[in-house]
Amino acid sequence: MAFVGREKEQRLLEKILLSKKPEFLAVYGRRRVGKTFLIREFFKQKKIVFLSVAGSKDAPMSEQIEHFMEQVGQAFFGGVVPKSGKNWNQTFKILTEAIRSVPKNKTIVLFFDEFPWMATKNSRLLQNLDYYWNQHWSNDQRIKLIICGSSASWIVEKIIHNQGGLYNRVTETIHLEPFNLRDTKRFLNQNDVRLNNQQILQIYMAIGGIPHYLNKVEKGLTAAQVIEELAFRKKSFLLDEFDTLFSSLFDSHEHYVEIIRAIAATRYGIGQEALFKKLNASLKGYSGLSKLNALEKAGFIMSFVPYSHKNKGVYYKIVDEYILFYFQWIEPIKATLLKEGFRKGYWEKTQQSPTWRSWSGYTFESICYKHLAQISEALNLSPTAIPNTWRYAPTKGSTEEGAQIDLLFDRDDGAITLCEIKYTVLPFVIDKEYAKKLQRKIDVFSTRTKTDKQLFVALIASSGLKPSMYSEELVSNVVTLDCLFDKSL
């Protein structure tokens, strides 16, 4: 399969490959996002010595070392497996001797995949990596070491921000993110799945831009049929994926699920203080913060400080489409799906419900936050325009009305662009009632923030805007779904 997207990452890998000095690359990202595929596919056709070894979840150190030595044999000794060492010190010593046997003009790539799984308790793997990198491998310009793992927080903490002997040793990092809409379309097209932008958006709402999930999309089906096959058949793929995902990434994964469930219950995000009030005592303080950090590094949540709310602290919201889809649509009927599934047409019928319309609007907002560069480009804004959200909730008992701004761009040219995000099947219509509501929202924002900047209103509409006397008066710019597919930024 040819590469789709990942142009920036490929350029970095090419730079590392051609470098005249030793390189230490750390790669992390959400599970199923394609980290292993990226590294293996990029290097497989290169004229190099390529050692690729992967850790095994919950396997003992002896088994990890045995697998490691099998790959050393494949890469350096024509398939002849050296006698395994008893520990990582002996294993890396054997690897170092193997490296010395390679011609001086040959580049050597050491790819240690799912490295956190190799680091079993009391294995001293990290300490030995520290020693062999500093004492041997970092003195050899042929060596390009790549450490990779789906436990993103582990990679960031133990490798990238290591405070011991590996401090400041990483020369490059790759945080591999899911495909955006444009690359999702390109990926599906490569798999001979030909769908229009609206159909692809509906699939993206359920599974996001995760290549492993997109590989399961069958050609010749509509988006509704694809989702039905993946989620609502007996023992369907997306039914079991949630538990597999979290149990493979986190020890005591039920604690992480509790946190993410609490965040998912709030549409516009939840403040840290309010979140901790919803969690049990063991998940508060440092323990809770470390788990929130791990969830963010894994790409499941994002932290943010709403515009003009600095004194109210950090907020969190879910940004992983599959998790939102699972909580809303799969988990409530999981018992039924495990036993029998639903008849054909279930999801198509569900799409006619008010609950689906509300969910799709929320999910489209989340997708827009992942395409801020495309939106900014469509609005012809400067790259320095800062995206944010804003919300005003009156105190209890107040007669004031609250207001929510889906997205805003704080510009450096004396203006703020306020964005309304609307997911509709047909072009959105601004009628008299909605125009009144929108004007009140603008007034509340202006009053509460006390901004003296010029305010513009833009509409981000999945199906565009139907012109009316009210839209002409209020809306300065319209961003359509096609704009989100337009460029890979």
C-alpha positions in Angstrom: 0.0 0.0 0.0 1.4 3.4 -1.0 1.7 6.2 1.5 -1.2 8.6 1.9 -0.3 11.9 3.6 2.4 12.0 6.2 4.5 14.2 3.9 6.0 16.2 6.8 6.9 13.0 8.6 8.5 11.4 5.5 10.6 14.5 5.0 11.9 14.2 8.5 12.7 10.5 8.1 14.6 11.3 4.9 16.5 13.9 6.7 17.4 11.5 9.5 18.4 8.8 6.9 20.8 11.1 5.1 22.2 12.7 8.3 26.0 12.4 8.8 25.5 12.0 12.5 23.8 9.5 14.8 20.1 10.2 15.3 17.7 9.4 18.1 14.0 9.7 17.0 11.0 9.3 19.3 7.7 8.5 17.7 4.4 8.5 19.6 0.7 8.8 18.9 -2.7 7.2 19.4 -2.9 3.4 19.1 -4.0 2.4 15.5 -2.8 5.7 14.0 -0.2 4.1 11.8 3.1 4.6 13.5 4.5 1.2 12.8 3.3 1.3 9.2 5.0 4.7 8.6 8.4 3.6 9.9 8.4 0.1 8.3 7.1 1.3 4.9 9.5 4.2 4.7 12.6 2.1 5.4 11.8 -1.2 3.8 13.0 -0.3 0.3 16.1 1.5 1.6 19.6 0.0 1.2 20.3 -0.2 4.9 20.5 -2.6 7.8 17.0 -2.4 9.4 16.4 -3.9 12.8 12.7 -3.9 13.6 11.6 -5.4 16.9 8.3 -4.9 18.8 7.5 -5.3 22.5 4.8 -7.7 23.5 2.1 -6.7 26.0 2.5 -8.3 29.4 5.2 -10.7 28.2 8.0 -11.5 30.7 11.5 -10.1 30.1 12.9 -13.5 28.9 10.3 -13.6 26.1 10.9 -10.0 25.1 14.6 -10.7 24.8 14.0 -13.9 22.9 11.9 -12.0 20.3 14.5 -9.3 20.2 17.3 -11.7 19.4 15.3 -13.4 16.7 15.1 -10.0 14.9 18.8 -9.4 15.5 19.5 -12.6 13.7 17.3 -11.6 10.8 18.8 -8.2 10.4 22.5 -8.9 11.0 23.2 -12.7 10.6 21.0 -13.9 7.7 18.5 -15.5 10.0 20.9 -17.2 12.3 19.7 -16.3 15.8 22.5 -15.6 18.4 22.3 -17.1 21.8 20.0 -14.9 23.9 21.4 -12.9 26.7 20.0 -13.3 30.2 19.2 -9.6 30.6 19.1 -6.3 28.5 22.7 -5.5 29.3 23.9 -8.7 27.7 21.3 -8.4 24.9 22.5 -4.8 23.9 26.1 -6.0 24.1 25.3 -8.7 21.5 23.6 -6.0 19.4 26.6 -3.7 19.7 28.9 -6.5 18.5 26.5 -7.1 15.6 26.7 -3.5 14.6 30.4 -3.5 14.6 30.3 -6.3 11.9 28.4 -4.1 9.5 30.5 -2.3 6.7 31.4 1.3 7.6 29.4 2.8 4.7 26.1 1.1 5.7 23.4 3.0 7.5 21.9 1.1 10.5 18.3 1.8 11.6 17.3 0.4 15.0 13.5 0.5 15.3 12.2 -0.5 18.8 8.5 -0.6 18.5 6.0 -0.6 21.4 9.1 0.1 23.6 7.0 0.7 26.8 5.9 -2.9 26.6 9.5 -4.1 26.6 10.2 -2.1 29.7 8.8 -4.8 32.1 9.2 -4.3 35.9 12.8 -4.5 37.2 14.1 -5.2 33.6 16.4 -2.1 33.7 15.7 -1.7 30.0 15.7 2.1 30.2 19.0 2.2 32.1 20.7 -0.1 29.6 19.4 1.9 26.7 20.9 5.0 28.4 24.3 3.3 28.8 24.5 1.8 25.3 23.3 4.9 23.6 25.7 7.2 25.5 28.7 4.9 25.5 28.5 3.2 22.1 25.7 4.0 19.7 25.8 7.8 19.8 29.5 7.6 18.7 28.5 5.8 15.5 27.2 8.2 12.7 25.7 5.2 10.9 23.1 4.5 13.7 19.6 5.9 13.6 17.7 4.8 16.7 13.9 5.0 16.6 11.9 4.5 19.8 8.2 4.1 19.3 5.1 3.5 21.4 1.4 3.9 21.7 1.7 4.8 25.4 2.3 8.4 24.4 2.7 9.7 27.9 5.4 7.1 28.6 7.4 8.0 25.5 7.2 11.7 26.3 8.1 11.3 30.0 10.6 8.5 29.9 12.3 9.2 26.5 11.7 12.8 25.3 11.7 14.5 28.7 14.0 12.0 30.4 15.7 13.6 33.4 18.5 10.9 33.6 21.2 9.8 31.3 19.0 10.2 28.2 18.3 13.9 29.0 18.4 15.9 25.8 19.5 12.9 23.8 16.5 12.8 21.5 17.4 14.6 18.3 13.9 14.5 16.6 10.3 13.6 17.5 7.2 12.7 15.5 3.8 13.0 17.1 1.7 11.1 14.5 -1.9 12.3 14.4 -5.0 10.9 12.7 -5.7 11.8 9.1 -7.5 15.0 8.4 -10.6 14.9 6.1 -8.5 15.5 3.0 -6.2 12.6 3.7 -9.0 10.4 4.8 -10.6 10.9 1.4 -7.3 10.1 -0.3 -6.9 7.0 1.9 -10.4 5.7 1.1 -9.8 6.4 -2.6 -6.7 4.4 -2.6 -8.8 1.5 -1.2 -11.2 2.0 -4.1 -13.8 3.5 -1.8 -15.3 6.4 -3.7 -17.6 8.6 -1.7 -18.5 12.3 -1.7 -17.4 14.7 1.0 -20.7 14.5 2.9 -20.5 10.7 3.0 -16.9 10.8 4.2 -17.8 13.3 6.9 -20.4 11.0 8.3 -17.9 8.1 8.4 -15.3 10.5 10.0 -17.9 11.4 12.7 -17.9 7.8 13.8 -14.3 6.7 13.5 -12.2 9.8 12.8 -9.1 9.6 10.7 -7.6 6.4 12.1 -6.1 4.4 9.3 -6.8 1.0 11.0 -10.5 1.8 11.2 -10.6 3.3 7.7 -9.1 0.1 6.3 -12.3 -1.7 7.4 -14.6 0.5 5.2 -15.9 -1.6 2.4 -16.4 -0.2 -1.1 -19.9 0.0 -2.6 -21.6 1.0 0.7 -23.0 4.3 1.8 -21.8 5.9 5.0 -24.8 4.7 6.9 -24.2 1.1 5.7 -20.5 1.3 6.6 -21.3 2.5 10.1 -24.0 -0.1 10.5 -21.6 -2.9 9.5 -18.8 -1.6 11.8 -20.9 -0.8 14.9 -24.3 -2.4 14.9 -23.9 -6.0 13.8 -23.5 -8.8 16.3 -20.0 -8.6 17.9 -19.0 -5.9 15.4 -15.5 -4.5 15.3 -16.2 -1.1 17.0 -18.1 -2.9 19.8 -15.0 -4.5 21.3 -12.5 -1.8 20.2 -13.1 0.5 23.1 -12.0 -2.0 25.8 -9.1 -3.2 23.7 -7.9 0.3 23.1 -7.8 1.3 26.8 -6.6 -2.0 28.3 -3.7 -2.0 25.8 -2.6 1.5 26.7 -3.1 1.9 30.4 -2.6 -0.1 33.6 -5.7 0.1 35.7 -7.4 1.4 32.6 -10.8 1.6 34.3 -9.6 4.8 36.1 -8.8 6.4 32.7 -12.2 5.3 31.4 -13.9 6.9 34.5 -12.1 10.2 33.7 -12.9 10.2 30.0 -16.5 9.3 30.7 -16.9 12.3 33.0 -15.4 14.6 30.3 -17.6 13.1 27.6 -20.7 14.0 29.6 -20.1 17.7 29.0 -20.7 19.1 25.5 -18.6 22.2 25.8 -15.8 20.9 28.0 -15.4 20.7 31.7 -13.2 22.7 34.0 -10.6 20.9 36.0 -12.2 21.8 39.4 -15.6 20.6 38.3 -14.1 17.4 36.8 -12.4 16.5 40.0 -15.6 16.9 41.9 -17.2 14.2 39.7 -14.3 11.7 40.3 -13.6 9.5 43.2 -10.9 10.6 45.7 -8.1 8.4 44.2 -8.3 10.2 40.9 -7.8 13.7 42.2 -4.7 15.8 42.7 -1.4 14.6 41.1 -2.9 11.2 40.2 -5.7 12.8 38.3 -3.5 15.3 36.6 -1.0 12.6 35.4 -3.9 10.6 34.0 -5.3 13.7 32.2 -1.9 14.3 30.8 -1.7 10.7 29.5 -5.1 10.9 27.9 -4.2 14.1 26.2 -0.8 12.8 24.9 -2.7 9.7 23.6 -4.9 12.1 21.6 -8.2 11.3 23.3 -8.8 14.7 25.0 -7.6 18.3 24.6 -7.0 20.9 27.3 -7.8 24.6 26.7 -8.4 27.9 28.4 -11.5 29.7 27.0 -11.1 33.2 25.7 -11.0 35.8 28.6 -11.3 32.9 31.2 -7.7 32.7 32.3 -8.7 33.0 36.0 -11.0 30.0 35.7 -8.2 27.6 34.8 -8.0 24.7 32.4 -10.9 23.0 30.7 -11.0 19.5 29.0 -13.0 18.1 26.2 -13.0 14.8 24.1 -11.5 15.1 20.6 -11.5 11.5 19.6 -14.5 10.8 17.3 -14.7 7.1 18.0 -14.9 7.6 21.8 -17.7 10.1 21.4 -19.5 7.7 19.1 -19.0 4.8 21.4 -20.4 6.5 24.5 -23.4 8.0 22.6 -24.5 5.1 20.4 -22.7 1.8 21.2 -22.3 1.5 24.9 -26.1 2.0 25.8 -27.0 -1.0 23.7 -23.9 -3.1 24.0 -25.6 -6.1 25.6 -28.0 -6.3 22.6 -25.1 -6.0 20.1 -23.2 -8.7 21.8 -26.1 -11.1 21.6 -27.8 -10.4 18.3 -27.1 -7.0 16.7 -29.7 -4.9 14.8 -31.5 -5.4 11.6 -30.4 -3.6 8.4 -31.5 0.0 8.3 -31.1 0.6 12.0 -28.6 3.4 11.6 -30.3 5.0 8.7 -33.5 5.2 10.8 -31.5 6.6 13.7 -30.3 9.4 11.6 -33.8 10.8 11.5 -33.9 11.3 15.3 -33.4 14.6 17.2 -30.7 12.8 19.3 -28.7 12.1 16.1 -29.1 15.7 14.9 -27.8 17.0 18.3 -24.9 14.6 18.4 -23.9 15.3 14.8 -23.8 19.0 15.4 -21.6 18.5 18.4 -19.3 16.1 16.6 -19.0 18.4 13.6 -17.9 21.1 15.9 -15.2 18.8 17.3 -14.0 18.0 13.7 -13.8 21.7 12.9 -11.4 22.2 15.8 -9.1 19.7 14.1 -9.3 21.7 10.9 -8.5 25.2 12.2 -5.8 25.8 9.6 -8.2 25.0 6.8 -10.9 27.3 8.3 -8.4 30.1 8.9 -7.2 29.8 5.3 -10.8 29.9 4.0 -11.4 33.0 6.0 -8.2 34.6 4.6 -6.9 35.2 8.1 -3.3 35.7 9.1 -1.5 32.7 10.5 -1.1 34.7 13.7 -4.9 34.7 14.4 -5.4 32.8 17.6 -8.3 30.3 17.7 -10.3 29.8 20.9 -13.8 29.2 22.3 -15.9 31.3 24.7 -18.8 30.7 27.0 -20.7 32.8 29.5 -22.8 31.1 32.1 -24.7 33.5 34.4 -24.6 32.9 38.2 -27.4 30.8 39.6 -30.5 33.0 40.2 -29.4 35.6 37.7 -31.9 36.9 35.1 -29.1 37.3 32.6 -28.9 35.0 29.6 -25.8 32.9 28.8 -24.0 32.6 25.5 -21.7 30.2 23.7 -19.3 31.0 20.9 -18.4 27.8 19.1 -15.1 29.1 17.7 -13.4 32.5 17.5 -10.2 33.9 15.9 -8.6 36.6 17.9 -6.8 38.6 15.2 -3.8 41.0 15.3 -5.5 43.5 13.0 -7.9 44.9 15.6 -10.7 42.4 14.9 -12.2 39.1 16.2 -14.0 36.7 13.9 -16.8 34.8 15.7 -17.7 31.5 14.1 -21.0 29.7 14.2 -20.7 26.0 13.4 -23.7 24.2 11.9 -24.2 20.7 10.7 -27.2 20.3 8.4 -28.1 18.1 5.5 -29.5 21.0 3.5 -28.1 24.5 3.3 -28.5 26.4 6.6 -31.1 29.1 6.8 -30.9 32.1 9.0 -34.4 33.1 9.8 -35.7 36.0 11.9 -35.7 33.9 15.1 -32.1 32.7 14.6 -30.9 36.1 13.6 -32.2 37.5 16.9 -30.5 34.8 18.8 -27.2 35.3 17.0 -27.3 39.1 17.5 -28.0 38.6 21.3 -25.0 36.2 21.4 -22.8 38.9 19.8 -24.0 41.5 22.2 -23.4 39.3 25.3 -19.9 38.5 24.0 -19.1 42.2 23.5 -20.5 43.2 26.9 -18.9 40.4 29.0 -15.4 40.5 27.4 -15.4 44.4 27.1 -13.5 44.0 23.9 -13.1 47.1 21.7 -12.1 45.0 18.7 -14.2 44.9 15.5 -16.5 41.9 15.5 -17.1 39.8 12.4 -19.4 36.8 12.1 -18.5 33.7 10.0 -20.6 30.6 9.4 -19.0 27.2 9.1 -21.8 25.2 7.5 -21.5 21.6 6.3 -24.0 22.2 3.5 -23.4 25.9 3.0 -25.8 28.8 3.6 -29.0 29.7 1.9 -28.9 33.5 1.5 -31.5 35.6 3.2 -32.0 39.2 4.3 -30.7 38.2 7.8 -27.6 36.4 6.5 -26.7 39.3 4.4 -26.9 41.6 7.4 -25.1 39.4 10.0 -22.7 37.0 8.2 -19.4 38.2 6.7 -18.0 34.9 5.5 -19.1 31.3 4.9 -16.9 28.2 5.2 -18.3 25.1 3.6 -17.4 21.4 4.1 -15.4 21.4 0.9 -13.1 24.0 2.4 -12.2 21.5 5.1 -11.2 19.0 2.4 -9.4 21.6 0.3 -5.8 21.6 1.5 -3.5 19.4 3.7 -2.2 22.0 6.1 
